[in-house]
């Protein structure tokens, strides 16, 4: 199973980064469809991280999902700031994983 | 053999008595008699030549029979006709031996028996769906597809392979006999077994049989007979199916990454795996792949996995184990799994090792 994780981690990191970019953009625009997409993306990210055993990522992704739903309902600054902060934590967790990847690992 | 001899299913019956030739259908076939639906009558004791057949169930078998009884049409489901008796030792043994056999070698047996029902009545189509779910102990052995008119049917026939086509005579635009003639004229489809159905009586029977239908059955259909026939066909497919060591798992998740990862882990563990990322793909795979286990994600854009699972259980009669797989809280996942009456659940957060372990456990496969 370790081999499998190693094989899929580069792809996971790439996918997570693209979801983070989309989620940040959604928070900035506060556009309902984009926020819904961000919530879905964070939900998927939590599941994918869980399957890979990335236990630091799962709660952060789930928190982002919940905050995206709250932002979708309120469109308020408080929810946007809260989600931005959690996205920052999530990004740091993803980058820590990325930093451990071999430099030559294929990305897809 | 005992099951086949005590149940009703449909066969093509060709009668010859002097100059009279009658092509109709029979049911209630036993080792010593068959009931043939027909308006043709002769005196009890009259000897007739009878040929019985049904594509893939019964190779044409010629029988010398005697009229043992005459019945006038009664309640719906009790059509008029004659009971023909034949020699059990000489004919019945051969008949029952044929019925007990599996499909001939070379027939594609790694999929369910597939039926296309061409009927513009939604109620008839729903009755088939309901009957399939109710009647079949193992519904995965039979897959029924539908078309509402000849053009839709032709499109489906062009894209897919069906083991049997059931065609109503009265269809909008192009009638059933015309569709049957098109099938018989097509090189790829010409040997497809066809059952014609209609309320049109003799005219519809003659039109569809002339066009090339193997069997014509009057409406109102006696679903018990038709489903018995389909069950015999599906069971023959099952008997011919080679035993497969590798258990098969269908995984349904809207995340392509999760699908790829799950597939890789399960294949590495020795399972045969099919994946689906949306509902239409899932339904296609479920029918074609006939999995031993289904894994369904819960939160997906088109539908919730627990609703899909309970529909498969309650409406489609799917009996293979179903596991919900999700990153939801364990208590929430447990609640949904209980409500959907599935076999259990897997928390994605538990990782791939746990997912593989649970699949092995449910399918009783040793590591």
Contacts between the chains, C-beta under 8 A, distances in Angstrom:
chain1	res1	chain2	res2	distance
A	1	B	265	6.9
A	1	B	351	7.7
A	1	B	352	5.6
A	1	B	353	5.1
A	1	B	356	7.8
A	4	B	261	7.2
A	4	B	264	5.8
A	4	B	265	5.7
A	4	B	268	6.7
A	4	B	352	6.5
A	5	B	352	7.7
A	7	B	264	7.4
A	8	B	257	7.6
A	8	B	260	7.4
A	8	B	261	5.2
A	8	B	264	7.4
A	11	B	257	6.6
A	11	B	260	8.0
A	12	B	257	6.7
A	15	B	257	5.7
A	40	B	301	6.9
A	43	B	299	5.9
A	43	B	327	6.9
A	44	B	254	7.2
A	44	B	255	4.4
A	44	B	257	7.6
A	44	B	258	7.1
A	46	B	327	4.4
A	46	B	348	7.6
A	46	B	349	7.9
A	47	B	253	7.8
A	47	B	255	6.3
A	47	B	258	5.7
A	47	B	297	7.3
A	47	B	326	6.9
A	47	B	327	4.0
A	47	B	348	4.4
A	48	B	255	6.1
A	48	B	257	5.1
A	48	B	258	5.4
A	48	B	261	7.2
A	48	B	348	7.8
A	50	B	327	5.1
A	50	B	347	7.1
A	50	B	348	3.7
A	50	B	349	3.7
A	50	B	350	7.3
A	50	B	351	6.9
A	51	B	258	6.1
A	51	B	261	5.5
A	51	B	262	6.9
A	51	B	348	5.2
A	51	B	351	6.4
A	51	B	352	5.4
A	51	B	355	7.0
A	52	B	261	7.1
A	52	B	351	7.3
A	52	B	352	7.3
A	53	B	351	4.2
A	53	B	352	7.4
A	53	B	353	8.0
A	55	B	349	7.3
A	58	B	327	6.9
A	58	B	349	5.3
A	62	B	327	6.9
